[in-house]
Amino acid sequence: MAQGEFALLRDSLQPALDLSGQPVQRGTMAHEHAVCMMLVEAATMAAEEAGLRQYAPRLEQLAVHDDHRLYLAIAHRGWGAAHRLAGEYAEAEVRLNQALELFQQATEIDPGYALGWAGIADCYGQMQQWGSSLATEDLTRLGLEAARKAIA
């Protein structure tokens, strides 16, 4: 996703965030968690640091408030990307490890949970891409194992 595409998506979804706290009408998508999650994921794909720094804190706040671990994992992963884009590599690894732990907890509860396995694979892929204290071979192996479980 290019940065211009992120701006288009953000402009399309922002009205839904502006409706947060209001009753959801049939046919609308004003669920703030889902909108923030989509914006964090899109900003990560577009390497859009400003978007990550705008939406990851809100997603994290919502996830903590509602004890929603999947969204919290996605927020941590988004923060990891924001830190990496800013050259804050130690902070990026901390956030990616926090995300990884939450995704792993999800797969321990439900070993067939594809989104958890996909999140694990993505975290290992980002660690490999950006650098990690783990060996590249281990990151590759662990990421591929998780990806295979996600599509199994």
N, C-alpha and C positions, 0 to 999 in steps of 0.2 A: 504494500500500500504506500503510495507516495504522499508527501506532506500535503499537497493540494487535495488529495482524496480525503485525508483526515479532516481537513477544514470543511469539506462538503458534508461529511458524516456528522461532525460536531454541530454544524449549523442546522442539520436536519433533526438532531436529537435534543438540542438545547431546549426547544419549547416543551418537550416532555419533562425535563428537569424543572422547568419553571412552574410546572403543574404539581410538583411534589407537595404532599400534604393535603391535596384536594382529592375529592372522591374520583376514582377512576371511572371514566365513562366507557360503555361498551364500544369496542372498536378502537380504543386508544391504548397507548402503551406508556403509562406514566409511572411505572414501578421504578423508583429511583435506583434501587440496587442494580437492576438489569441494565438500565441506561448507563450508569457509571461504569459497570463492568465492560460493556461494549466499547465505551470511549477509552477506557484504560487499555483494553486489548488492541484497539485500532491505533492508539498513540504508540504502543509498543511496536507494532508492525511498521509504522511509519517513521520510527525513531524520532518521535516528536516530544522532546523533553518538556516543553512548556505545557503540552496537553497532559503528560504524565503527572507533572507537578500540580496541575489544576484538578484532575479527577481522581488520582490515586488516594489523596488524603480523604476525600469525601467517601470513596468506596470503603476505605479502611475504617472510617468512623461508623458508617452504617453497618458494616460487617461485625465490628466489635459490639456495637449496641444490640444487634439482633443475634449475636453468637452464630454467625453464618460463616463457617470455616472455609468453604469453597471461595466465597467472595473475598475473604481475608487473604487466602493464598494468592488469589489473582492480584489483590492490591499489593502484597509484598513483592510479587514478581514484577509488577509495574514499577514499584519503587526501585527495584534492582536495576531495571532498564534506565530509569531516570538517573540514578547514581552513576551507572556506567557511562551514559552519554555525557555526564558532567566530569568524567575522569576520576570519579570517586570509587575506585575499584574495591577497596576493602569494604565499604558500605554496601556496594552492590552485591558482593558475595554473602554478606550477612543477611540481606533481604532475600536473596535467592535461596539460601539455606532455610530461612523461616518458611518460605513458600513450599519448598521441598518437603519439609517436615509435615506441614498441613496436608499436602497432597498425599503423602505416605499414610497419614492417619486415616484419610478417607478410604484408601485402598485396603487398609487393615480391617476396617469396619465392613466394607463391601469389596471383596477381591475382584468382582466383575465390573467395578465402576470405571467405565472408559474415560470419563473426564479427569478422574484422579490420575490414571496412568498417563494420559496425554499431558497433564500438567507436570508430572515427574519427568517425562521425556523432554519437554520443553525446557524445564529448569536445567537439566543436564546439558542440553544443547547450548543454552545461553552461557553456562559455566565454561563449556569447552570453547565457545566462540570468544569469550571475553577474558578468559584466564581464570584459573582456580588453583587452590592448593592441592586438588586431586589430580592424579595423572591423566593425561589426555586419553590414554587407552581405556582407563577405568570409566571415564565419563562417556566415551563412545559406547562401550559395552553396556553400561547401565542405562543409557538413553535408548539404545536399540531394544534392550529387554523390555523396558517400559512401553515403548512404542508398539512392540509386538502384542503386549498384553492389552493395550488400548484398542487394537483392531481385532482382537481374538473373539 
